Amino acid sequence: MPGTGDVDIIIRIILAGILGGLIGLERESLNKSAGFRTHILVCVGSALIMLVSQDLYQLYHGATNIDPGRIAAQVVSGIGFLGAGTIMREGATVKGLTTAASLWVVAGVGLAIGAGFYFPALITTGVVFLALIYLGKVEKLIAGLAHVVVFMVTAENRPGQLGRVGSYLGERGILILNIQMKQLSDDRKVMFEIDTKLPPKTDLNEIMYELGDIPGVYQVEQGE
């Protein structure tokens, strides 16, 4: 039984790269740990593995008992190790789950393309891409209704600076859910990513303005 034609192989590999890259672009735009190149590699690799599985089955069909899905099935479990590397726990917050899930879906898209199921792969890619872009906005809207806000505070890197910011938020009755500190390229500056829950009817612009007035604070932005 003949294997997959060369032209068909080229089409499947290129299509896998395009669809994987489309999803990866959205992750790359948000500076996630697994971005454009990672998603392309996962999708193309999954497509290749499925192609090899199919052709091995056709090559040895009748000569031995080969399950064409056995090799491809290992992609599903193997991608879990890669996805786990994108998940980080910071205090009470777990980050990277969406990126890990997108890698898992991209692997499935690659398997579908490798098997020649172009339509399901295209539909899945479209649904995932729209979900990452537009449902993310819905999540932010819901978070806004719940008065959950992330403040990105760029401040002078000196002892007690975080305490001054925290004291102000406490005085305004703002609950701090999580704090992450990032060292900037300029050693004299540091960024605090502060997840907060604001009391009802709190003026967000006023809070940001007053945070910016704290001595040693250079810039205050609302995070995503």
N, C-alpha and C positions, 0 to 999 in steps of 0.2 A: 504494500500500500504506500503510495507516495507521501512524502512529508509536506510541510507547508512550503509554498513557493517563496522564492527570494523576494519578489516584489511585495508579497503579502507580509512577509517578515519585516521589511523596511517600513511599510505603512504602519504596522502595529507598534513598532518600537518608537517611531517618530510621534505617532498619536499619543502614546503613553507619556512621552516627554512633554508634549504640549499640555495635556490635561493635568498632569502632575504639577507642571510649572504654573498653571493658572491658579490652582489652589495655593501653591507655595508663595505666589506673589502677595496674596492677602496676608499670609503669616509674616512674610519678609517686611511688609509695610509697617507692621507693628513691632518690628525688631525682636521677633520670637527666636528661641534657640534653634528651632528647626524651620528654615525658611525656604527660599526659592530652589536652591540647588539640592537640598536634602529631599524635598518632595519629588523633584524630578528623578533623582537616583532611586528612590523607593519605588516609584511607579514604573520606571523603565526596568528595574531589576525584577519586579514582580511579573511584568509582561514576559521578560526573557525566560524566567523559571517556568511559567505556564507553557510557553512555546516549546521549551526543551521537554517538558513532561508529555505534551501531546505527541511530539515527533518520536520520542522514545517508545511510546505506546504503539504508534503506527509501525515503527521499525521492527519491533520485536513481537508484534501481535501474532498470536498463535504459537510462537516459539517458547514463550515463558509467560508466567502469570504476573503481568505488570499492571499496577493500578495507576492510571494517569493522574489521579488526583492526589496521590500520596506525597510527591515532592512539592507540589503547589500548596498543599495543606500546611506545610512547615512554614510558609510565609506568614500565615495568620498568627502562629504562635511566636515565630521569630521576631516579628515586628513589635511584639510587646516589650522586648528588651530595649529596642531603640526608643520606643515611646516613653518607657520608664525614665530614660535619661533626660526627658524634657520636663518632667514633673518635679517641682520643688515645694518643700514645705517651709513656710516662713511664719513661725508662731502659730496662730490659729488659722492661717490662710494657706490653702493649697493652690499653687499656680502651675499652669502648663497642661492641664487636663484637655483643654480644647485642642492644643497643638498635638498632643499625643493621639487624640481621637482623629484628627485630620490625617495624620500619618497612617493610621490603621485603615481609614477609608480609602486613601490614595493607594495603599497596597491592594485593596479589593478592586479598585478601578484598573490597576495594572493587570491583575489576574484576569479580569473580564476582557480587557483588550487583547491580552495574549491568547485567550480562548476564542477570539473572534466575535465576542458579544459587544459590538460597537455601540448599539443604541442604549443598552443599560448603562454602559460606561459614560456616555455623553449626558444622559439624564441625571445620573448620580453626581457627576461633576457639577452640573448646573445647579442642582439642589444644594450641594455642599457649599458652593461659592456664594450663592444667595444667602444661605443660612449664616455663613461667617460674616458677611457684610451687613445685611439688614437686620437679622435677629440680634446681632450685637447691639445695634441701636435700640432695639426693643428692650434688651436687658438694661441698658443705660437709662432708658425712660422709667422702667420699673424701679431701678435703684434711686432715680431722682425722686419718685413718688415716696419712697421709703426714707428720703433724706440721707442717703449714703453718699458721701463725697470723698474723693481722694485729692489731697493737697500735695503738690510738688513744690517743696520749699527749698530754694537755693540760699544757703547761708554761709557765714564765715565759719571756718573750721577751727573752733576754739572750745575749751571746756565750758559746759553749762549752757551752750547754745540751744540744744534740744530741750533742755529743761525750761528755758524761757518760752519757747514755742508751746510746749506742753502745758505750762502754767496758764498761758493765755487761753488755750482751748478749754482747759478745765474751768476757768473763771466764766466762760461763756456757756457752760453746761454742755459742751460738745464731747461726746464719748469717743475715745480713741480705740479703734478696733485692732489696728496693727501698724507698726512702724518699721520701715526699711531704710537703711542709710546707705548711700552710694557715694564713694569717693570720686571726685571729678578729676579731670586731667590737671587742673590747677589745684595744687595741694592746699592752697589757702581757702578753698571752697568745698562744700559738701552739700549733697542733696538729700533731703528727708522726704520719703514717700509715705504720707500719713493717711491711712484709711480711717474715716470718721463717720459718725452718725450724728446728724444735726437735729436739734430740737425742732418741733413744728414752727413754721412761720419765721425761721431764721433767714436773715438777709445774707445770702452767700457773697454778694459783692462787698458788703460791709466787712464780713469776716476776712476776705482776701485782702482788702485794703488795710485793715488793722494788723493783719499778720505781716504785711510788708513794712509797717511802721516800727516793728520790733527791732531794736538795735542789733546789727549784725546780719539781718535778713536782706538779701539782695533782690530776690524775685520770688513771686508766688504764682503758681499756675494750678488750674484744675486738671487733674490727671484723668486718664480714661479708665 
